[in-house]
Amino acid sequence: MTRLTSVWGAFRAHVLAARLSSEGIDAELRGTGGAPYGVTVGALARVDVYVADDQLDDARYVLLVDEVDATLAAPDEWWDAGVEARPWWRGAAVRWIALVVVAVAVLAPLVVRLADA
């Protein structure tokens, strides 16, 4: 077995192993990927992905294809696609309304106290 790559986090490692498996490539995970309470932060979360020596070139090709597909993804596949930009005045209006509400809440007791005096 030869190390193909390293990923951080058990979830990413299992997704990569499943992707390789779907292409007929045997993958083995080494690291915290199989631990029930695996560390998910920093260098301790590293999981090494190993493949058979004779499948290494095919596995590298699968990684390259996935990277190219992710880079060339159409804008409608991105998280903010299709969301209309919010007009600048809508955010400003909310801030002004909040400022007026706070001013009234602070000044109202003072006005009542002055009116009673």
C-alpha positions, 0 to 999 in steps of 0.5 A: 500500500502506498500513501495517496494523500492526507485529509483532516477529519474522519468524514472527509476521509470516509467520503474520499474512500467511498469515492475511490471505492466507487471507481473500483480502487481499494482504499485504506484509512490510517489515522484517527479516521476509524476511532469512535472518539477521533480528534477533529482539530489540528494535526491529530485529525490527520487521516492518511489514505492508502491505495494499492501500488498498482492502483496509485496512478488511477487514484491520482487521476480520480483526485485530479478529476474531482479537483478540476470538477470542483474548480470549474463548478457552475455558479448555480452549484455554489452556496450563494448562487441565485441569491439576489443582492440586498439593497444597501438601504435595507440594511441602513433602514434596519440600523436606523430603526434600531437606533430610534427604538433604543433612543426612545427606550432610553429617553422615555423614562427621562421625559416621564421623570421631567414631566412629573417634576 
